[in-house]
Amino acid sequence: MRTVHDEYTFKPTECLDALADVTYHLETFGLAYIRASTPKHLMARRIRASRVNMILSGEGADEIFGGYL
């Protein structure tokens, strides 16, 4: 099966511009949450703009192995 892979490198200014939206959607000012969610938010924006129908992510290890505090 052939797969297509894309790479997205964002700039620090994009992160700063997204902070208000990320904080709004998370409903918290928690640094750990904002730090982890900002790149995901930028990636989600990029995916939505590209009109991709489905993605596969490597996220989930914390849920499986109980890695939360």
N, CA, C and O atoms as a GROMACS GRO file, in nm:
protein
  276
    1MET      N    1   0.084  -0.118   0.000
    1MET     CA    2   0.000   0.000   0.000
    1MET      C    3   0.089   0.124   0.000
    1MET      O    4   0.188   0.130   0.073
    2ARG      N    5   0.055   0.219  -0.079
    2ARG     CA    6   0.131   0.344  -0.089
    2ARG      C    7   0.069   0.449   0.003
    2ARG      O    8  -0.053   0.467   0.005
    3THR      N    9   0.153   0.518   0.077
    3THR     CA   10   0.105   0.625   0.165
    3THR      C   11   0.172   0.756   0.128
    3THR      O   12   0.280   0.758   0.070
    4VAL      N   13   0.107   0.863   0.163
    4VAL     CA   14   0.159   0.997   0.137
    4VAL      C   15   0.188   1.062   0.272
    4VAL      O   16   0.103   1.063   0.360
    5HIS      N   17   0.307   1.115   0.288
    5HIS     CA   18   0.348   1.180   0.412
    5HIS      C   19   0.382   1.326   0.385
    5HIS      O   20   0.450   1.357   0.287
    6ASP      N   21   0.335   1.413   0.470
    6ASP     CA   22   0.364   1.556   0.460
    6ASP      C   23   0.437   1.601   0.585
    6ASP      O   24   0.419   1.543   0.692
    7GLU      N   25   0.517   1.703   0.572
    7GLU     CA   26   0.588   1.761   0.685
    7GLU      C   27   0.546   1.906   0.700
    7GLU      O   28   0.533   1.979   0.601
    8TYR      N   29   0.525   1.948   0.822
    8TYR     CA   30   0.484   2.085   0.849
    8TYR      C   31   0.574   2.142   0.959
    8TYR      O   32   0.569   2.095   1.072
    9THR      N   33   0.653   2.240   0.925
    9THR     CA   34   0.739   2.308   1.022
    9THR      C   35   0.680   2.447   1.046
    9THR      O   36   0.670   2.528   0.954
   10PHE      N   37   0.642   2.472   1.170
   10PHE     CA   38   0.583   2.603   1.199
   10PHE      C   39   0.685   2.694   1.266
   10PHE      O   40   0.783   2.648   1.324
   11LYS      N   41   0.659   2.822   1.257
   11LYS     CA   42   0.748   2.924   1.312
   11LYS      C   43   0.702   2.963   1.452
   11LYS      O   44   0.584   2.950   1.485
   12PRO      N   45   0.794   3.011   1.535
   12PRO     CA   46   0.756   3.055   1.670
   12PRO      C   47   0.646   3.162   1.668
   12PRO      O   48   0.562   3.166   1.759
   13THR      N   49   0.646   3.247   1.568
   13THR     CA   50   0.542   3.351   1.561
   13THR      C   51   0.404   3.290   1.540
   13THR      O   52   0.304   3.344   1.589
   14GLU      N   53   0.396   3.176   1.469
   14GLU     CA   54   0.268   3.108   1.452
   14GLU      C   55   0.216   3.057   1.586
   14GLU      O   56   0.096   3.062   1.613
   15CYS      N   57   0.307   3.008   1.670
   15CYS     CA   58   0.269   2.960   1.803
   15CYS      C   59   0.214   3.075   1.887
   15CYS      O   60   0.110   3.062   1.952
   16LEU      N   61   0.284   3.186   1.884
   16LEU     CA   62   0.239   3.302   1.962
   16LEU      C   63   0.104   3.352   1.914
   16LEU      O   64   0.020   3.392   1.994
   17ASP      N   65   0.084   3.352   1.783
   17ASP     CA   66  -0.043   3.397   1.727
   17ASP      C   67  -0.158   3.304   1.763
   17ASP      O   68  -0.273   3.347   1.770
   18ALA      N   69  -0.129   3.176   1.786
   18ALA     CA   70  -0.233   3.078   1.816
   18ALA      C   71  -0.268   3.069   1.964
   18ALA      O   72  -0.366   3.004   2.000
   19LEU      N   73  -0.190   3.132   2.051
   19LEU     CA   74  -0.211   3.116   2.196
   19LEU      C   75  -0.351   3.153   2.243
   19LEU      O   76  -0.409   3.084   2.327
   20ALA      N   77  -0.406   3.260   2.189
   20ALA     CA   78  -0.541   3.301   2.231
   20ALA      C   79  -0.644   3.194   2.194
   20ALA      O   80  -0.731   3.162   2.275
   21ASP      N   81  -0.634   3.139   2.074
   21ASP     CA   82  -0.727   3.034   2.031
   21ASP      C   83  -0.709   2.907   2.114
   21ASP      O   84  -0.807   2.845   2.155
   22VAL      N   85  -0.585   2.869   2.139
   22VAL     CA   86  -0.558   2.748   2.216
   22VAL      C   87  -0.613   2.762   2.358
   22VAL      O   88  -0.678   2.671   2.409
   23THR      N   89  -0.588   2.875   2.421
   23THR     CA   90  -0.639   2.900   2.556
   23THR      C   91  -0.790   2.898   2.559
   23THR      O   92  -0.851   2.845   2.652
   24TYR      N   93  -0.852   2.956   2.457
   24TYR     CA   94  -0.998   2.956   2.448
   24TYR      C   95  -1.053   2.814   2.440
   24TYR      O   96  -1.146   2.780   2.513
   25HIS      N   97  -0.997   2.733   2.354
   25HIS     CA   98  -1.047   2.597   2.334
   25HIS      C   99  -1.017   2.506   2.453
   25HIS      O  100  -1.097   2.417   2.484
   26LEU      N  101  -0.904   2.525   2.518
   26LEU     CA  102  -0.870   2.444   2.635
   26LEU      C  103  -0.944   2.487   2.760
   26LEU      O  104  -0.965   2.408   2.852
   27GLU      N  105  -0.984   2.613   2.764
   27GLU     CA  106  -1.049   2.673   2.880
   27GLU      C  107  -0.960   2.669   3.004
   27GLU      O  108  -1.009   2.651   3.115
   28THR      N  109  -0.829   2.684   2.983
   28THR     CA  110  -0.735   2.688   3.094
   28THR      C  111  -0.610   2.766   3.053
   28THR      O  112  -0.579   2.777   2.934
   29PHE      N  113  -0.540   2.818   3.153
   29PHE     CA  114  -0.412   2.884   3.130
   29PHE      C  115  -0.296   2.794   3.170
   29PHE      O  116  -0.181   2.839   3.176
   30GLY      N  117  -0.324   2.666   3.197
   30GLY     CA  118  -0.221   2.573   3.242
   30GLY      C  119  -0.108   2.559   3.140
   30GLY      O  120  -0.131   2.523   3.025
   31LEU      N  121   0.013   2.589   3.184
   31LEU     CA  122   0.128   2.591   3.094
   31LEU      C  123   0.150   2.456   3.025
   31LEU      O  124   0.177   2.451   2.905
   32ALA      N  125   0.140   2.347   3.100
   32ALA     CA  126   0.163   2.214   3.041
   32ALA      C  127   0.062   2.184   2.932
   32ALA      O  128   0.096   2.127   2.829
   33TYR      N  129  -0.063   2.222   2.953
   33TYR     CA  130  -0.167   2.198   2.854
   33TYR      C  131  -0.146   2.284   2.730
   33TYR      O  132  -0.158   2.234   2.617
   34ILE      N  133  -0.116   2.409   2.750
   34ILE     CA  134  -0.096   2.499   2.636
   34ILE      C  135   0.028   2.458   2.557
   34ILE      O  136   0.026   2.459   2.434
   35ARG      N  137   0.134   2.423   2.627
   35ARG     CA  138   0.258   2.384   2.560
   35ARG      C  139   0.237   2.259   2.474
   35ARG      O  140   0.289   2.251   2.363
   36ALA      N  141   0.162   2.164   2.523
   36ALA     CA  142   0.138   2.040   2.449
   36ALA      C  143   0.034   2.058   2.338
   36ALA      O  144   0.041   1.989   2.236
   37SER      N  145  -0.060   2.148   2.357
   37SER     CA  146  -0.171   2.160   2.264
   37SER      C  147  -0.147   2.257   2.149
   37SER      O  148  -0.213   2.246   2.045
   38THR      N  149  -0.056   2.350   2.164
   38THR     CA  150  -0.033   2.448   2.058
   38THR      C  151   0.013   2.384   1.927
   38THR      O  152  -0.044   2.416   1.823
   39PRO      N  153   0.113   2.296   1.927
   39PRO     CA  154   0.150   2.232   1.800
   39PRO      C  155   0.036   2.148   1.740
   39PRO      O  156   0.020   2.144   1.618
   40LYS      N  157  -0.042   2.082   1.826
   40LYS     CA  158  -0.155   2.003   1.776
   40LYS      C  159  -0.261   2.093   1.714
   40LYS      O  160  -0.322   2.058   1.613
   41HIS      N  161  -0.282   2.208   1.775
   41HIS     CA  162  -0.378   2.304   1.721
   41HIS      C  163  -0.333   2.354   1.584
   41HIS      O  164  -0.414   2.362   1.492
   42LEU      N  165  -0.205   2.387   1.571
   42LEU     CA  166  -0.153   2.433   1.443
   42LEU      C  167  -0.162   2.322   1.337
   42LEU      O  168  -0.194   2.349   1.222
   43MET      N  169  -0.134   2.199   1.378
   43MET     CA  170  -0.145   2.087   1.285
   43MET      C  171  -0.290   2.067   1.241
   43MET      O  172  -0.316   2.043   1.124
   44ALA      N  173  -0.384   2.077   1.334
   44ALA     CA  174  -0.525   2.061   1.300
   44ALA      C  175  -0.571   2.168   1.203
   44ALA      O  176  -0.647   2.140   1.111
   45ARG      N  177  -0.524   2.291   1.222
   45ARG     CA  178  -0.557   2.398   1.127
   45ARG      C  179  -0.506   2.365   0.987
   45ARG      O  180  -0.576   2.382   0.888
   46ARG      N  181  -0.382   2.318   0.982
   46ARG     CA  182  -0.319   2.284   0.854
   46ARG      C  183  -0.394   2.169   0.785
   46ARG      O  184  -0.416   2.172   0.664
   47ILE      N  185  -0.432   2.068   0.863
   47ILE     CA  186  -0.504   1.954   0.807
   47ILE      C  187  -0.640   1.998   0.754
   47ILE      O  188  -0.680   1.958   0.645
   48ARG      N  189  -0.710   2.078   0.831
   48ARG     CA  190  -0.842   2.125   0.788
   48ARG      C  191  -0.832   2.207   0.660
   48ARG      O  192  -0.917   2.194   0.572
   49ALA      N  193  -0.730   2.290   0.648
   49ALA     CA  194  -0.712   2.371   0.528
   49ALA      C  195  -0.679   2.286   0.406
   49ALA      O  196  -0.708   2.327   0.293
   50SER      N  197  -0.620   2.169   0.427
   50SER     CA  198  -0.582   2.084   0.314
   50SER      C  199  -0.696   1.993   0.270
   50SER      O  200  -0.683   1.924   0.169
   51ARG      N  201  -0.805   1.991   0.343
   51ARG     CA  202  -0.924   1.912   0.312
   51ARG      C  203  -0.896   1.762   0.313
   51ARG      O  204  -0.955   1.686   0.236
   52VAL      N  205  -0.806   1.719   0.401
   52VAL     CA  206  -0.777   1.578   0.418
   52VAL      C  207  -0.895   1.512   0.488
   52VAL      O  208  -0.956   1.572   0.577
   53ASN      N  209  -0.928   1.391   0.449
   53ASN     CA  210  -1.043   1.321   0.507
   53ASN      C  211  -1.010   1.244   0.633
   53ASN      O  212  -1.097   1.226   0.719
   54MET      N  213  -0.886   1.196   0.646
   54MET     CA  214  -0.852   1.113   0.761
   54MET      C  215  -0.702   1.124   0.790
   54MET      O  216  -0.622   1.136   0.698
   55ILE      N  217  -0.666   1.118   0.918
   55ILE     CA  218  -0.525   1.114   0.957
   55ILE      C  219  -0.505   1.004   1.059
   55ILE      O  220  -0.600   0.963   1.127
   56LEU      N  221  -0.384   0.956   1.070
   56LEU     CA  222  -0.345   0.862   1.174
   56LEU      C  223  -0.240   0.929   1.260
   56LEU      O  224  -0.147   0.990   1.207
   57SER      N  225  -0.254   0.919   1.389
   57SER     CA  226  -0.163   0.986   1.481
   57SER      C  227  -0.098   0.885   1.574
   57SER      O  228  -0.156   0.781   1.604
   58GLY      N  229   0.021   0.917   1.620
   58GLY     CA  230   0.091   0.832   1.715
   58GLY      C  231   0.057   0.865   1.859
   58GLY      O  232   0.118   0.810   1.950
   59GLU      N  233  -0.037   0.954   1.882
   59GLU     CA  234  -0.075   0.991   2.017
   59GLU      C  235  -0.146   0.876   2.086
   59GLU      O  236  -0.206   0.791   2.019
   60GLY      N  237  -0.140   0.872   2.216
   60GLY     CA  238  -0.215   0.772   2.292
   60GLY      C  239  -0.132   0.696   2.393
   60GLY      O  240  -0.189   0.622   2.474
   61ALA      N  241   0.000   0.711   2.392
   61ALA     CA  242   0.083   0.635   2.485
   61ALA      C  243   0.050   0.669   2.630
   61ALA      O  244   0.050   0.580   2.716
   62ASP      N  245   0.021   0.795   2.660
   62ASP     CA  246  -0.012   0.832   2.797
   62ASP      C  247  -0.142   0.763   2.844
   62ASP      O  248  -0.153   0.723   2.959
   63GLU      N  249  -0.237   0.752   2.754
   63GLU     CA  250  -0.362   0.687   2.791
   63GLU      C  251  -0.340   0.538   2.817
   63GLU      O  252  -0.397   0.482   2.911
   64ILE      N  253  -0.258   0.475   2.736
   64ILE     CA  254  -0.235   0.331   2.749
   64ILE      C  255  -0.152   0.298   2.874
   64ILE      O  256  -0.184   0.205   2.947
   65PHE      N  257  -0.045   0.376   2.898
   65PHE     CA  258   0.048   0.344   3.005
   65PHE      C  259   0.027   0.429   3.131
   65PHE      O  260   0.107   0.420   3.223
   66GLY      N  261  -0.078   0.510   3.137
   66GLY     CA  262  -0.107   0.588   3.257
   66GLY      C  263   0.001   0.689   3.289
   66GLY      O  264   0.044   0.700   3.404
   67GLY      N  265   0.047   0.763   3.190
   67GLY     CA  266   0.158   0.856   3.207
   67GLY      C  267   0.121   0.993   3.261
   67GLY      O  268   0.207   1.081   3.266
   68TYR      N  269  -0.003   1.013   3.302
   68TYR     CA  270  -0.042   1.143   3.356
   68TYR      C  271  -0.002   1.154   3.503
   68TYR      O  272   0.016   1.053   3.571
   69LEU      N  273   0.011   1.277   3.550
   69LEU     CA  274   0.045   1.299   3.692
   69LEU      C  275  -0.066   1.251   3.783
   69LEU      O  276  -0.054   1.261   3.905
   0.00000   0.00000   0.00000
